[in-house]
Amino acid sequence: MKASVTLEQGMSFKATADSGFTVNLGAAPAAGGDDDGFRPMELMLISLAGCTAMDVISILRKKRQHITGLQVTVDAKRAREHPKVFTHITMKYIVHGVNVEPVAVERSIELSVTKYCPANAMLSQVVPIDTEYDIIEE
């Protein structure tokens, strides 16, 4: 797997990877940027949320749960001093569906965070990650 980041101008970058898709990276004006793209640390959280969301929805579908929607929100606390690493992460899974079994949701999350999601496996080595969920009956 390969990825690259190329300077566009100022503090604006374009990132791409093997998939061929691109994403804009930018910095806040206080850091000399134009506020025109994702911050790299935001993308780490998006990667974590996306990785586990894909696992959880796949597992829930295999468990024949009637899921109509899934959202994973990530709340990360950061150190005050540079390099301002994450110090704690909480992931919340909001599962929408019909007669969704809580035990199925719990097991799906457990499998994602302990077995399948490489982003979680990497980040959990250096920062505590908590999970919680809500089921919204539709």
Secondary structure, 3 states (H helix, E strand, C coil): CCEEEEEEECCEEEEEECCCCEEEECCCHHHCCCCCCECHHHHHHHHHHHHHHHHHHHHHHHCCCEEEEEEEEEEEEECCCCCCCEEEEEEEEEEEEECCCHHHHHHHHHHHHHHHCHHHHHHCCCCCEEEEEEEEEC
